[in-house]
């Protein structure tokens, strides 16, 4: 399980959470048994003001042995800032459509990968763990439905770039189980299933049904956000990540081991409530 609440969750919340509360949130999530906690973003503060304190958060957390703390990096300047703050794991994001890529980073898919090339080389030379995201892998708010082959092509390019893991993101939360099945059927042998993750938003209420299909198809890594926080600020109608608590309950019911204490995740969300102001994504 990859916890994305501190980054993908908080970046789309309407309030800015204090740095100290973010640090406590990250540390509590890591203490729950989660082995990957995406901590913050080094996107320009003007684009994502909720995470303008990324360097302060990353330098302040007490890191637990065996836990990875990736941060989102959009360009070489972001990589500089992340490395200065002590990052040892980074994430890159590419879109499955040029329309979303232009809206998100003002560059085509090809131009995005040209920007990524020096980042990946530096990351590898510095022994940083590298993760990739394929945004709008199932549907795009600007271009409509996305053909599985288009998303697969971007995933392959991220693996070729040196990503150890690639997350396939249902950014707008509109994917249905049949869409997930079609994507998995389209995967060629050179796209390694054991290095693939699924990142579902629950905007349309189908996230857990999509997880079930992906599990049956052999996927074993899933993203989720504690409390169901956030989404993507650059995709209209995209709020609502799959809640970590809901995913844990679902996996527990299937008898699958995660090593994560659901009560500890719930406690981390409860501690954040004074700043986000509501309870979300709570599993029964």
C-alpha positions, 0 to 999 in steps of 0.5 A: 500500500502506498499512502498518498494522503500527505501529498495527493490528499492535502494538495487539493484540500481547501485549507492549508494545514500547518507544517507541524500538523503535516509532519505529525500526520506523516509520522503517524501514518508511517508508524501504522505500518505503511511502508511508503508514505508520499510526503509532499510536493516540490511543485512551484508553490504558486501552483500548489500553495497547500504544499509550499512548505515541502522542504520544511516538512521533509526535513522535519520528519523523523524517518522510520527504518524500512519506510520510503518517503517519496516526494513529487518532482516536476522539473530540475528545479524541483529536484534541486529543492527536493535533494537539498531537503534530503529526499531519497525517493522521488515521483514523476507524473506524466499524462496519458493525453496531450490535452491534460498534459498541456493543462497540467504542465503546459507541455505535450507528453513528448516535451514532458519526457524530454524534461524528465530525462535529466531528472531521471539521470540525476536521480539514478546517479544519486541512488534515488528511488524513482516512481512514475504516475500515469495521470488520466489513464482511463478518462481525461476531463478534456479529451474524454475516454482514454484508450488503454494503449495510450496509457500503456505507452506512457507507462512503458516510457516511465519504466524505460526512464528508470522508474522502479514502479509506475502507478496507473491513475484514475485521476477523475474517478470515472473508471469502471471495473470493465475499464480496469479489465480492459487496461490489464488485458492491454498490458504487453509482456514487457510491462512488469505487472509486479512493478505496477500500482493502481491509483483510484479516486472514489469520485464515482464510487467504484474504487473498491470494485476497481481494486477487486478487478486489479487484484484478480488481474495480479496487481498487488500495489495500491495507492490510497489516502488516509481519510479519503483526502484530496485529489487532483487540483488540475482535473475538474471534478477529481476530488476524493482519493480512495480512503486508506481505511476503506482499502484496508477494510476491504483487503482485511475482509479478503484475508490479505495481509498488509502489515498496516494497523487500521486503527492507527491510520484512523487515529492519524486522520482524527488528529488531522481533523482540527485543520481539515474540518471533517471526517472522510472515508471512514470504513465501518 
